[in-house]
Amino acid sequence: MKNANISRLGGFTLIELLVVVLIIGILAAMAMPQYFKAVERSRMTEAVTLMDSVVKAQRRKLMQTNRYAATFEGLDVSPKGARGPVYNTKGDPETGAGGNGFDIQIMVGRGVPTVVAWREFNGDYMHSSLQYRYALQRDFQSDNVTCTGINDAGRELCADFCGIDTPVESCCDNGTSVRCP
């Protein structure tokens, strides 16, 4: 009887340990989706910041030469390794291989000149494994960003980005559930 009391005071039973592990597992399962969403929101913030730099550089280019630059090389501020109209933020700057970032694309010549940040593919355009798939778009003469969700999780993230309650295909960061003007 005396030995039983000593061993009980010195440790936990297997059932108690299993209950603690189960509780930790449940808490982790509840927290992980919010963690992944927070990580993706930080990627969105990075994209918006980079898009803002491109837009400001394009505005300066327009004042200097009366036209926009069609590639990153034509800008006074461009990311390291950026060549051509598309830049990949992680991995190889041209192909995006080996990275988990997004593509920034300058679109000049067709319609309204814009810069677009794509988070649709993960280095493999045919077999994307991304949970959140979306695109951010900003016109060179606008201060607003349009977020377009490509899948359900992307639409939910865009609604969060735009500050609206109901996920929609496209929304504006000024709080409207339509594309930015």
Backbone as a chain_set.jsonl record, in Angstrom:
{"seq": "MKNANISRLGGFTLIELLVVVLIIGILAAMAMPQYFKAVERSRMTEAVTLMDSVVKAQRRKLMQTNRYAATFEGLDVSPKGARGPVYNTKGDPETGAGGNGFDIQIMVGRGVPTVVAWREFNGDYMHSSLQYRYALQRDFQSDNVTCTGINDAGRELCADFCGIDTPVESCCDNGTSVRCP", "coords": {"N": [[0.818, -1.181, 0.0], [1.949, 1.187, 0.768], [3.948, 1.561, -1.22], [2.351, 1.908, -3.498], [1.19, 4.413, -3.107], [3.43, 6.058, -3.236], [4.325, 5.716, -5.914], [2.142, 6.786, -7.239], [2.207, 9.458, -6.561], [4.51, 10.227, -7.827], [4.251, 10.417, -10.654], [2.332, 10.449, -13.748], [-0.639, 8.753, -14.781], [-1.19, 6.508, -17.545], [-3.631, 7.02, -18.82], [-4.173, 9.673, -18.025], [-2.064, 11.006, -19.318], [-2.741, 10.445, -22.007], [-5.177, 11.831, -22.211], [-4.303, 14.484, -21.896], [-2.636, 14.729, -24.173], [-4.582, 14.367, -26.138], [-6.212, 16.641, -25.711], [-4.371, 18.682, -26.321], [-3.963, 18.074, -29.018], [-6.526, 18.586, -30.076], [-6.739, 21.358, -29.602], [-4.602, 22.255, -31.213], [-5.522, 21.454, -33.733], [-7.651, 23.185, -34.012], [-6.355, 25.638, -34.06], [-4.552, 25.634, -36.232], [-5.745, 26.173, -38.896], [-6.289, 28.943, -38.63], [-3.728, 29.895, -38.258], [-2.531, 29.284, -40.767], [-4.077, 30.939, -42.369], [-3.335, 33.444, -41.371], [-0.647, 33.477, -42.132], [-0.959, 33.529, -44.908], [-2.253, 35.973, -45.181], [-0.139, 37.644, -44.505], [1.47, 37.219, -46.719], [-0.178, 38.394, -48.623], [-0.043, 41.057, -47.784], [2.644, 41.572, -48.278], [2.578, 41.357, -51.077], [0.858, 43.501, -51.745], [2.399, 45.65, -50.863], [4.643, 45.423, -52.568], [3.335, 45.759, -55.019], [2.487, 48.396, -54.689], [4.951, 49.73, -54.75], [5.684, 49.218, -57.418], [3.604, 50.536, -58.783], [4.029, 53.219, -58.008], [6.577, 53.595, -59.118], [5.895, 53.275, -61.809], [4.259, 55.502, -62.186], [6.148, 57.548, -61.878], [7.739, 56.922, -64.1], [5.929, 57.447, -66.168], [5.671, 60.225, -65.916], [8.267, 60.979, -66.612], [8.78, 59.93, -69.214], [6.423, 59.905, -70.626], [5.119, 57.512, -71.001], [4.335, 54.163, -69.903], [6.441, 51.683, -68.357], [7.024, 48.53, -69.807], [8.28, 46.357, -68.763], [10.075, 45.087, -65.884], [12.711, 45.931, -65.969], [12.608, 48.473, -67.01], [11.918, 50.151, -64.963], [12.693, 52.423, -62.265], [12.841, 51.356, -59.778], [13.092, 48.099, -59.018], [12.523, 44.653, -58.247], [15.188, 42.485, -57.078], [16.73, 40.589, -59.529], [14.605, 40.677, -61.254], [13.309, 40.337, -64.447], [11.867, 41.145, -67.52], [8.23, 41.154, -67.898], [7.167, 39.704, -65.768], [7.599, 38.684, -62.405], [8.729, 36.456, -59.953], [8.302, 36.041, -56.543], [9.426, 34.244, -54.722], [11.817, 31.605, -54.755], [13.064, 30.765, -58.008], [13.47, 33.756, -59.842], [12.359, 34.012, -62.41], [10.911, 31.672, -63.148], [9.713, 30.744, -60.838], [10.198, 28.313, -59.717], [10.87, 26.137, -57.038], [9.953, 27.762, -55.034], [7.611, 29.424, -52.816], [5.994, 31.637, -53.284], [4.515, 34.436, -54.874], [3.443, 35.541, -58.143], [4.298, 38.534, -59.712], [3.001, 40.661, -62.091], [3.426, 42.942, -64.704], [1.151, 44.671, -66.584], [0.803, 46.152, -69.496], [-0.434, 47.921, -72.289], [-2.709, 46.525, -73.103], [-5.904, 47.438, -72.589], [-6.569, 48.903, -69.39], [-3.638, 49.993, -67.826], [-2.082, 47.885, -65.512], [-0.938, 46.299, -62.466], [-0.505, 43.024, -61.414], [-0.788, 40.612, -58.877], [-0.367, 37.291, -58.607], [-1.489, 34.447, -56.921], [-1.819, 31.725, -57.553], [-0.682, 29.425, -58.527], [1.757, 26.974, -57.65], [4.545, 26.886, -58.545], [4.111, 24.745, -60.258], [2.147, 24.73, -62.886], [0.146, 23.005, -63.677], [-0.553, 21.291, -61.591], [-1.439, 22.5, -59.015], [-1.03, 22.904, -55.542], [-1.891, 24.7, -53.724], [-3.623, 26.044, -50.946], [-4.966, 28.502, -50.65], [-6.045, 30.329, -53.286], [-5.745, 33.068, -55.307], [-5.95, 36.393, -56.797], [-4.475, 39.588, -56.862], [-5.114, 42.864, -57.919], [-4.099, 45.999, -59.229], [-4.696, 49.111, -60.603], [-2.611, 51.447, -62.385], [-3.256, 54.104, -61.938], [-4.77, 54.145, -59.668], [-5.546, 53.86, -56.16], [-6.598, 51.718, -54.952], [-7.014, 48.183, -54.347], [-8.009, 45.305, -56.058], [-9.289, 42.216, -55.128], [-9.444, 38.945, -56.208], [-10.911, 35.926, -55.756], [-9.988, 32.619, -56.484], [-10.517, 30.032, -55.752], [-12.652, 28.485, -53.226], [-11.48, 28.906, -50.658], [-9.753, 30.982, -51.326], [-11.626, 32.975, -52.025], [-12.816, 33.386, -49.519], [-10.604, 34.402, -48.131], [-10.169, 36.73, -49.628], [-12.53, 38.13, -49.006], [-12.047, 38.624, -46.311], [-9.754, 40.225, -46.605], [-10.873, 42.416, -47.933], [-12.64, 43.312, -46.082], [-15.291, 42.514, -45.869], [-18.269, 40.583, -45.138], [-19.408, 38.39, -46.538], [-18.171, 35.924, -48.666], [-17.185, 36.665, -51.959], [-16.686, 36.604, -55.553], [-15.013, 38.697, -56.544], [-13.663, 41.591, -54.944], [-13.21, 44.883, -53.529], [-10.582, 46.586, -51.809], [-11.59, 48.744, -50.475], [-13.799, 48.09, -49.11], [-16.028, 47.341, -50.569], [-18.116, 45.011, -52.344], [-17.454, 44.62, -54.987], [-15.482, 44.894, -58.029], [-12.678, 47.138, -57.901], [-13.007, 50.573, -58.78]], "CA": [[0.0, 0.0, 0.0], [2.828, 2.345, 0.851], [4.58, 1.719, -2.527], [1.353, 2.394, -4.45], [1.033, 5.858, -2.915], [4.648, 6.725, -3.695], [4.347, 5.747, -7.377], [1.055, 7.667, -7.687], [2.659, 10.833, -6.394], [5.689, 10.478, -8.643], [4.042, 10.518, -12.097], [0.971, 10.449, -14.267], [-1.074, 7.482, -15.361], [-1.275, 6.504, -19.004], [-4.898, 7.66, -19.192], [-3.999, 11.114, -17.852], [-1.208, 11.472, -20.42], [-3.518, 10.387, -23.243], [-6.144, 12.928, -22.184], [-3.56, 15.729, -22.145], [-2.241, 14.718, -25.587], [-5.807, 14.559, -26.904], [-6.6, 18.048, -25.587], [-3.404, 19.464, -27.106], [-4.266, 17.808, -30.422], [-7.749, 19.314, -30.439], [-6.4, 22.787, -29.653], [-3.763, 22.474, -32.393], [-6.374, 21.326, -34.922], [-8.46, 24.402, -34.107], [-5.498, 26.804, -34.289], [-3.789, 25.563, -37.485], [-6.334, 26.936, -40.009], [-6.102, 30.375, -38.405], [-2.31, 30.162, -38.494], [-2.298, 29.296, -42.216], [-4.728, 32.142, -42.898], [-2.49, 34.579, -40.989], [0.538, 33.431, -42.994], [-1.375, 33.964, -46.245], [-2.502, 37.414, -45.099], [1.16, 38.323, -44.55], [1.88, 37.19, -48.127], [-0.976, 39.413, -49.306], [0.523, 42.353, -47.418], [3.884, 41.689, -49.052], [2.207, 41.605, -52.466], [0.32, 44.859, -51.849], [3.542, 46.558, -50.725], [5.413, 45.355, -53.809], [2.516, 46.372, -56.059], [2.53, 49.836, -54.465], [6.248, 50.203, -55.267], [5.626, 49.173, -58.877], [2.697, 51.599, -59.235], [4.712, 54.507, -57.841], [7.637, 53.657, -60.133], [5.239, 53.481, -63.102], [3.821, 56.902, -62.239], [7.35, 58.347, -62.159], [8.121, 56.63, -65.489], [4.987, 58.167, -67.019], [6.026, 61.653, -65.887], [9.559, 61.174, -67.265], [8.836, 59.538, -70.628], [5.076, 59.947, -71.186], [4.636, 56.144, -71.23], [4.647, 53.223, -68.828], [7.414, 50.637, -68.664], [6.381, 47.234, -70.035], [9.027, 45.332, -68.025], [10.68, 45.55, -64.643], [13.981, 46.608, -66.244], [12.342, 49.874, -67.332], [11.557, 50.901, -63.767], [13.815, 52.843, -61.429], [12.828, 50.462, -58.619], [12.61, 46.774, -59.402], [13.06, 43.611, -57.364], [16.436, 41.854, -57.507], [16.556, 39.467, -60.435], [13.398, 40.83, -62.077], [13.523, 40.587, -65.869], [10.624, 40.952, -68.249], [7.033, 41.686, -67.235], [6.727, 38.847, -64.656], [8.602, 38.423, -61.374], [8.312, 35.516, -58.914], [8.896, 36.539, -55.307], [10.172, 33.192, -54.017], [12.398, 30.657, -55.696], [13.655, 31.356, -59.203], [12.716, 34.961, -60.188], [11.681, 33.931, -63.704], [9.984, 30.548, -63.253], [9.07, 30.471, -59.556], [10.523, 26.96, -59.271], [11.516, 26.041, -55.743], [9.483, 28.798, -54.13], [6.22, 29.408, -52.372], [5.595, 33.036, -53.269], [3.5, 34.811, -55.84], [3.934, 36.168, -59.358], [3.908, 39.926, -59.955], [3.022, 40.869, -63.535], [3.103, 44.273, -65.233], [0.301, 44.516, -67.769], [0.712, 47.415, -70.214], [-0.695, 47.734, -73.712], [-4.081, 46.055, -73.322], [-6.825, 47.987, -71.601], [-6.033, 49.784, -68.358], [-2.357, 49.487, -67.312], [-2.223, 47.377, -64.147], [0.011, 45.331, -61.926], [-1.275, 41.911, -60.85], [-0.066, 39.634, -58.056], [-1.064, 36.006, -58.687], [-1.141, 33.376, -55.971], [-2.682, 30.675, -58.074], [0.074, 28.209, -58.796], [2.898, 26.763, -56.769], [5.657, 26.398, -59.354], [3.628, 23.765, -61.223], [0.895, 25.303, -63.357], [-0.849, 21.971, -63.92], [-0.937, 20.568, -60.374], [-1.239, 23.396, -57.889], [-1.456, 22.359, -54.252], [-2.129, 25.809, -52.82], [-4.922, 26.091, -50.297], [-5.558, 29.795, -50.98], [-5.721, 30.733, -54.66], [-6.346, 34.38, -55.516], [-5.166, 37.38, -57.535], [-4.639, 40.98, -56.461], [-4.901, 43.714, -59.081], [-4.136, 47.44, -58.957], [-4.449, 49.974, -61.755], [-1.526, 52.386, -62.114], [-3.787, 55.399, -61.507], [-5.695, 53.92, -58.558], [-4.938, 53.501, -54.882], [-7.335, 50.567, -54.43], [-6.614, 46.858, -54.809], [-9.078, 44.343, -56.249], [-8.921, 40.84, -54.782], [-10.295, 37.973, -56.883], [-10.713, 34.572, -55.254], [-10.049, 31.606, -57.544], [-11.205, 28.887, -55.151], [-13.464, 28.886, -52.07], [-10.61, 29.455, -49.618], [-9.292, 32.269, -51.833], [-12.727, 33.924, -51.901], [-12.937, 33.721, -48.099], [-9.465, 35.26, -47.8], [-10.432, 38.027, -50.25], [-13.557, 38.804, -48.21], [-11.345, 39.105, -45.129], [-8.882, 41.301, -47.083], [-11.702, 43.561, -48.303], [-13.422, 43.746, -44.945], [-16.711, 42.203, -46.033], [-18.639, 39.352, -44.442], [-19.777, 37.295, -47.426], [-17.203, 35.693, -49.75], [-17.616, 36.906, -53.335], [-15.596, 36.326, -56.49], [-14.105, 39.843, -56.546], [-14.024, 42.685, -54.049], [-12.249, 45.978, -53.471], [-10.112, 46.777, -50.443], [-12.271, 49.858, -49.834], [-14.935, 47.544, -48.394], [-17.158, 47.03, -51.437], [-18.066, 43.649, -52.864], [-17.289, 44.679, -56.444], [-14.127, 45.267, -58.441], [-12.365, 48.549, -57.655], [-13.154, 51.437, -59.977]], "C": [[0.864, 1.248, 0.0], [3.503, 2.602, -0.502], [3.614, 2.269, -3.572], [1.18, 3.896, -4.327], [2.258, 6.614, -3.415], [4.669, 6.808, -5.217], [3.254, 6.663, -7.912], [1.489, 9.118, -7.572], [3.798, 11.179, -7.35], [5.431, 10.626, -10.133], [2.569, 10.508, -12.446], [0.624, 9.066, -14.792], [-1.137, 7.622, -16.872], [-2.541, 7.202, -19.486], [-4.778, 9.181, -19.087], [-3.138, 11.697, -18.964], [-1.95, 11.474, -21.749], [-4.545, 11.507, -23.321], [-5.457, 14.256, -22.482], [-3.148, 15.818, -23.615], [-3.45, 14.956, -26.477], [-6.252, 16.015, -26.863], [-5.662, 18.939, -26.39], [-3.652, 19.278, -28.6], [-5.499, 18.549, -30.896], [-7.475, 20.805, -30.545], [-5.554, 23.113, -30.882], [-4.593, 22.4, -33.671], [-7.252, 22.557, -35.101], [-7.606, 25.607, -34.486], [-4.82, 26.793, -35.657], [-4.443, 26.307, -38.647], [-6.16, 28.45, -39.848], [-4.643, 30.772, -38.613], [-2.02, 30.252, -39.989], [-2.92, 30.532, -42.86], [-3.89, 33.381, -42.572], [-1.222, 34.631, -41.843], [0.185, 33.944, -44.395], [-1.683, 35.46, -46.256], [-1.182, 38.184, -45.124], [1.713, 38.307, -45.975], [1.116, 38.239, -48.925], [-0.42, 40.808, -49.022], [1.822, 42.604, -48.166], [3.579, 42.014, -50.506], [1.698, 43.029, -52.655], [1.449, 45.882, -51.743], [4.375, 46.586, -51.996], [4.643, 45.995, -54.961], [2.515, 47.894, -55.921], [3.841, 50.431, -54.979], [6.252, 50.249, -56.79], [4.752, 50.303, -59.411], [3.369, 52.967, -59.117], [5.835, 54.666, -58.856], [7.038, 53.89, -61.52], [4.749, 54.92, -63.246], [4.998, 57.829, -62.513], [7.794, 58.159, -63.605], [7.213, 57.39, -66.458], [5.314, 59.661, -67.052], [7.33, 61.924, -66.632], [9.489, 60.972, -68.776], [7.484, 59.572, -71.343], [4.569, 58.56, -71.603], [5.027, 55.295, -70.024], [5.704, 52.233, -69.298], [6.682, 49.308, -68.795], [7.067, 46.107, -69.272], [9.613, 45.935, -66.758], [11.985, 46.288, -64.887], [13.782, 48.089, -66.532], [12.01, 50.735, -66.137], [12.789, 51.294, -62.962], [13.907, 52.018, -60.144], [12.286, 49.128, -59.101], [13.23, 45.735, -58.469], [14.328, 42.983, -57.942], [16.129, 40.639, -58.377], [15.346, 39.571, -61.345], [13.785, 41.174, -63.509], [12.209, 40.303, -66.578], [9.438, 41.484, -67.467], [6.562, 40.875, -66.026], [7.891, 38.607, -63.706], [8.007, 37.484, -60.329], [9.045, 35.871, -57.625], [9.697, 35.503, -54.535], [10.695, 32.195, -55.039], [13.065, 31.384, -56.853], [12.827, 32.575, -59.632], [11.92, 34.865, -61.495], [10.639, 32.825, -63.759], [9.204, 30.279, -61.973], [9.376, 29.099, -59.004], [11.254, 27.014, -57.934], [11.044, 27.079, -54.748], [8.019, 28.652, -53.782], [5.732, 30.844, -52.255], [4.467, 33.295, -54.235], [4.18, 35.454, -57.043], [3.415, 37.594, -59.417], [4.047, 40.153, -61.454], [2.615, 42.296, -63.867], [2.317, 44.056, -66.515], [0.075, 45.899, -68.396], [0.393, 47.094, -71.669], [-2.086, 47.243, -74.023], [-4.956, 46.629, -72.221], [-6.131, 48.929, -70.638], [-4.713, 49.203, -67.845], [-2.484, 49.11, -65.83], [-1.008, 46.561, -63.742], [-0.833, 44.292, -61.194], [-0.338, 41.015, -60.048], [-0.902, 38.366, -58.037], [-0.577, 35.088, -57.59], [-2.042, 32.208, -56.341], [-1.956, 29.355, -58.225], [1.282, 28.15, -57.875], [4.051, 26.149, -57.56], [5.231, 25.413, -60.423], [2.238, 24.208, -61.675], [-0.196, 24.258, -63.568], [-1.369, 21.333, -62.628], [-0.68, 21.447, -59.157], [-1.798, 22.783, -56.61], [-1.75, 23.47, -53.252], [-3.53, 25.753, -52.22], [-5.661, 27.365, -50.681], [-5.101, 30.2, -52.377], [-6.488, 32.008, -54.969], [-5.428, 35.239, -56.379], [-5.493, 38.762, -56.984], [-4.309, 41.847, -57.674], [-5.014, 45.178, -58.68], [-3.815, 48.187, -60.232], [-3.376, 50.992, -61.382], [-2.03, 53.735, -61.603], [-4.781, 55.268, -60.356], [-4.917, 53.588, -57.291], [-5.601, 52.281, -54.264], [-6.868, 49.271, -55.078], [-7.851, 45.979, -54.91], [-8.54, 42.956, -55.919], [-9.931, 39.911, -55.432], [-9.949, 36.588, -56.374], [-10.91, 33.557, -56.358], [-10.69, 30.324, -57.029], [-11.952, 29.376, -53.912], [-12.615, 29.518, -50.969], [-10.063, 30.82, -50.042], [-10.371, 33.336, -51.74], [-12.942, 34.338, -50.448], [-11.813, 34.66, -47.662], [-9.658, 36.647, -48.393], [-11.486, 38.808, -49.467], [-12.936, 39.377, -46.938], [-10.463, 40.301, -45.482], [-9.682, 42.573, -47.354], [-12.557, 44.074, -47.15], [-14.916, 43.546, -45.115], [-16.995, 40.839, -45.42], [-18.84, 38.164, -45.361], [-18.725, 37.116, -48.511], [-17.844, 35.906, -51.127], [-16.432, 36.661, -54.25], [-14.563, 37.448, -56.506], [-14.605, 40.899, -55.582], [-12.89, 43.704, -54.034], [-11.836, 46.194, -52.018], [-10.715, 48.007, -49.774], [-13.561, 49.403, -49.157], [-16.153, 47.239, -49.247], [-16.984, 45.642, -52.026], [-18.072, 43.634, -54.391], [-15.849, 45.009, -56.759], [-13.905, 46.753, -58.194], [-12.541, 49.348, -58.945], [-11.804, 51.856, -60.515]], "O": [[0.561, 2.234, -0.671], [3.623, 3.761, -0.901], [4.029, 3.027, -4.449], [1.039, 4.586, -5.336], [2.124, 7.708, -3.965], [4.996, 7.86, -5.766], [3.44, 7.269, -8.967], [1.149, 9.926, -8.435], [4.008, 12.356, -7.641], [6.378, 10.953, -10.848], [1.693, 10.553, -11.583], [1.503, 8.307, -15.2], [-1.137, 8.732, -17.405], [-2.498, 7.916, -20.488], [-5.239, 9.898, -19.975], [-3.447, 12.764, -19.494], [-1.804, 12.409, -22.537], [-4.76, 12.073, -24.393], [-5.984, 15.067, -23.245], [-3.295, 16.872, -24.234], [-3.352, 15.676, -27.471], [-6.634, 16.567, -27.895], [-6.116, 19.857, -27.072], [-3.557, 20.238, -29.365], [-5.515, 19.083, -32.005], [-7.936, 21.451, -31.486], [-5.769, 24.141, -31.524], [-4.392, 23.194, -34.59], [-7.563, 22.932, -36.231], [-8.09, 26.51, -35.168], [-4.537, 27.863, -36.196], [-3.737, 27.033, -39.348], [-5.912, 29.154, -40.827], [-4.361, 31.869, -39.094], [-1.345, 31.18, -40.437], [-2.351, 31.104, -43.79], [-3.753, 34.272, -43.411], [-0.778, 35.711, -42.232], [0.947, 34.705, -44.992], [-1.401, 36.141, -47.242], [-1.114, 39.267, -45.705], [2.354, 39.268, -46.4], [1.682, 38.897, -49.797], [-0.339, 41.642, -49.923], [2.074, 43.715, -48.633], [4.247, 42.856, -51.105], [2.066, 43.693, -53.624], [1.447, 46.879, -52.466], [4.773, 47.658, -52.454], [5.23, 46.694, -55.787], [2.541, 48.606, -56.925], [3.845, 51.509, -55.574], [6.758, 51.199, -57.386], [5.117, 50.959, -60.386], [3.282, 53.781, -60.036], [6.028, 55.754, -59.399], [7.613, 54.625, -62.323], [4.824, 55.489, -64.335], [4.876, 58.782, -63.283], [8.182, 59.122, -64.266], [7.688, 57.919, -67.463], [5.239, 60.288, -68.109], [7.486, 62.991, -67.225], [10.07, 61.749, -69.534], [7.412, 59.297, -72.54], [3.691, 58.451, -72.459], [5.911, 55.648, -69.243], [5.841, 51.979, -70.495], [5.812, 48.996, -67.982], [6.506, 45.019, -69.142], [9.638, 47.154, -66.592], [12.345, 47.175, -64.114], [14.697, 48.884, -66.319], [11.836, 51.945, -66.284], [13.801, 50.592, -62.972], [14.955, 51.995, -59.498], [11.141, 49.044, -59.545], [14.336, 45.927, -57.964], [14.513, 42.956, -59.159], [15.351, 39.768, -57.988], [15.081, 38.658, -62.127], [14.484, 42.155, -63.763], [11.523, 39.33, -66.265], [9.618, 42.191, -66.475], [5.65, 41.308, -65.321], [9.019, 38.361, -64.133], [6.886, 37.705, -59.871], [10.27, 35.989, -57.617], [10.576, 35.872, -53.756], [10.068, 31.975, -56.075], [13.572, 32.494, -56.688], [11.61, 32.461, -59.776], [10.918, 35.56, -61.663], [9.581, 33.015, -64.358], [8.146, 29.651, -62.015], [8.878, 28.738, -57.937], [12.146, 27.838, -57.733], [11.678, 27.262, -53.709], [7.291, 27.859, -54.379], [5.129, 31.224, -51.251], [3.568, 32.468, -54.395], [5.34, 35.859, -56.974], [2.229, 37.837, -59.198], [5.098, 39.869, -62.028], [1.601, 42.797, -63.383], [2.762, 43.348, -67.418], [-0.721, 46.7, -67.907], [0.892, 46.111, -72.217], [-2.605, 47.515, -75.106], [-4.757, 46.326, -71.044], [-5.219, 49.664, -71.019], [-4.67, 48.032, -67.465], [-2.933, 49.909, -65.008], [-0.173, 46.191, -64.567], [-1.754, 44.633, -60.452], [0.767, 40.701, -60.489], [-2.016, 38.36, -57.513], [0.627, 34.971, -57.361], [-2.892, 31.769, -55.567], [-2.551, 28.288, -58.068], [1.757, 29.176, -57.387], [4.48, 25.03, -57.278], [5.938, 25.259, -61.42], [1.266, 24.074, -60.931], [-1.372, 24.617, -63.63], [-2.514, 20.882, -62.583], [0.211, 21.157, -58.358], [-2.892, 22.22, -56.599], [-1.849, 23.209, -52.053], [-4.501, 25.449, -52.912], [-6.848, 27.321, -51.003], [-3.909, 30.39, -52.617], [-7.717, 32.038, -54.905], [-4.287, 34.871, -56.656], [-6.647, 39.065, -56.679], [-3.331, 41.589, -58.375], [-5.892, 45.561, -57.906], [-2.794, 47.935, -60.87], [-3.238, 51.359, -60.215], [-1.299, 54.437, -60.903], [-5.554, 56.192, -60.1], [-3.787, 53.103, -57.342], [-5.217, 51.849, -53.178], [-6.389, 49.265, -56.212], [-8.649, 45.908, -53.976], [-7.464, 42.574, -56.377], [-11.137, 40.064, -55.236], [-8.821, 36.125, -56.54], [-11.895, 33.623, -57.093], [-11.339, 29.607, -57.791], [-11.89, 30.561, -53.584], [-12.989, 30.55, -50.411], [-9.925, 31.716, -49.21], [-10.073, 34.485, -51.411], [-13.218, 35.505, -50.169], [-12.048, 35.605, -46.909], [-9.347, 37.644, -47.74], [-11.35, 40.018, -49.285], [-13.264, 40.493, -46.535], [-10.427, 41.283, -44.741], [-9.228, 43.675, -47.044], [-13.135, 45.157, -47.24], [-15.718, 44.309, -44.576], [-16.083, 40.04, -45.209], [-18.481, 37.041, -45.005], [-18.413, 38.075, -49.217], [-18.921, 35.38, -51.407], [-15.301, 36.526, -53.784], [-13.362, 37.18, -56.483], [-15.81, 41.087, -55.417], [-11.771, 43.426, -54.465], [-12.64, 46.008, -51.104], [-10.392, 48.296, -48.622], [-14.335, 50.233, -48.682], [-17.211, 46.911, -48.71], [-15.865, 45.154, -52.188], [-18.636, 42.729, -55.006], [-15.077, 45.363, -55.867], [-14.848, 47.541, -58.269], [-12.263, 48.865, -60.042], [-11.732, 52.578, -61.509]]}, "num_chains": 1, "name": "protein.A"}
